[in-house]
């Protein structure tokens, strides 16, 4: 079992930045691909980014390319999502998730955090 806890969300003005953290416990995340997703009430959860187990490969949704960066520190069992140039439409609950190391990019995730609210004001 892997427990995931997100932090770092909050309220920021458009154009600003936030860094989300996802701290894992229970197992080492070096065995997992890690993903970031977001969800707005009334809409389906959508993919934001993912990062391979050693951080060599990343993949981003088109709407965050060039603005968001996923990274990880396996020694700290933590993954990060640096979000720059935030827009009001980035407002959502952001979730991290863990997928067992298999084919890249991961098609499904086994473990999910509780989410962190990000609100971007215009």
Phi and psi in degrees as a GROMACS rama.xvg file:
@    title "Ramachandran Plot"
@    xaxis  label "Phi"
@    yaxis  label "Psi"
@TYPE xy
-122.212  127.351  UNK-2
-103.156  134.047  UNK-3
-123.121  133.496  UNK-4
-131.308  117.719  UNK-5
-87.2691  151.913  UNK-6
-153.91  167.388  UNK-7
102.427  -3.8604  UNK-8
-72.0724  174.585  UNK-9
160.623  -163.226  UNK-10
-103.996  131.412  UNK-11
-143.611  151.796  UNK-12
-79.1907  154.681  UNK-13
-54.982  137.557  UNK-14
92.0425  -11.707  UNK-15
-83.8131  -174.019  UNK-16
-132.833  152.428  UNK-17
-143.858  152.643  UNK-18
-122.123  118.727  UNK-19
-88.7835  143.524  UNK-20
-119.361  151.016  UNK-21
-134.351  106.216  UNK-22
-93.4539  130.329  UNK-23
-107.329  149.713  UNK-24
-144.146  164.221  UNK-25
100.228  -45.3673  UNK-26
-148.38  159.333  UNK-27
-74.0194  135.033  UNK-28
-78.234  -4.59032  UNK-29
-65.3072  -13.0812  UNK-30
-92.8437  3.82635  UNK-31
-128.957  143.814  UNK-32
-78.9705  144.444  UNK-33
-120.304  140.732  UNK-34
-126.702  159.819  UNK-35
-123.149  136.1  UNK-36
-133.168  167.024  UNK-37
-144.723  156.891  UNK-38
-146.949  136.033  UNK-39
-107.612  140.838  UNK-40
-51.442  131.584  UNK-41
87.5071  -4.02453  UNK-42
-122.392  161.245  UNK-43
-73.4335  153.149  UNK-44
-65.2403  136.927  UNK-45
-124.002  149.082  UNK-46
-69.994  138.945  UNK-47
-113.822  -52.2678  UNK-48
-163.207  159.715  UNK-49
-145.93  159.743  UNK-50
-140.333  137.755  UNK-51
-70.7171  170.289  UNK-52
-62.7191  -30.344  UNK-53
-104.742  6.27034  UNK-54
79.5078  10.4688  UNK-55
-75.6707  -37.296  UNK-56
-114.902  142.495  UNK-57
-135.96  159.322  UNK-58
-144.416  138.58  UNK-59
-130.912  148.434  UNK-60
-67.4429  148.24  UNK-61
-56.5774  -35.3351  UNK-62
-73.9605  -6.78038  UNK-63
-118.982  -3.61786  UNK-64
-58.0183  132.299  UNK-65
84.6258  -8.84833  UNK-66
-116.233  -37.4409  UNK-67
-108.801  147.247  UNK-68
-136.094  125.028  UNK-69
-93.0276  140.836  UNK-70
-148.25  171.494  UNK-71
-151.368  152.74  UNK-72
-128.151  95.7687  UNK-73
-65.1051  -28.8643  UNK-74
-64.5946  -30.4565  UNK-75
-97.1148  0.292492  UNK-76
55.0387  41.5849  UNK-77
-137.209  142.305  UNK-78
-118.675  158.319  UNK-79
-133.309  154.401  UNK-80
-132.512  105.805  UNK-81
-85.1244  122.918  UNK-82
-117.534  114.882  UNK-83
-114.498  165.068  UNK-84
49.2094  47.405  UNK-85
-65.6574  146.369  UNK-86
-121.132  155.719  UNK-87
-54.5316  -33.5533  UNK-88
-72.9409  -4.88075  UNK-89
-83.7601  -6.00036  UNK-90
-60.099  124.605  UNK-91
-178.193  171.319  UNK-92
-89.4553  127.428  UNK-93
-103.751  133.222  UNK-94
-120.646  143.667  UNK-95
-104.404  156.87  UNK-96
-149.566  155.97  UNK-97
-122.181  133.509  UNK-98
-122.195  135.141  UNK-99
-58.3536  142.585  UNK-100
-62.4258  112.504  UNK-101
-150.43  -123.923  UNK-102
-78.4275  149.42  UNK-103
-111.77  136.42  UNK-104
-78.23  159.57  UNK-105
-65.4821  144.459  UNK-106
-99.8704  -20.8205  UNK-107
-149.285  156.716  UNK-108
-122.91  137.761  UNK-109
-92.2649  -28.996  UNK-110
-129.413  141.579  UNK-111
-133.264  146.125  UNK-112
-84.045  179.423  UNK-113
-85.8343  -15.1989  UNK-114
101.463  155.182  UNK-115
-136.952  128.227  UNK-116
-77.7621  130.01  UNK-117
-119.297  124.287  UNK-118
-123.956  124.954  UNK-119
-114.156  118.259  UNK-120
-92.261  149.483  UNK-121
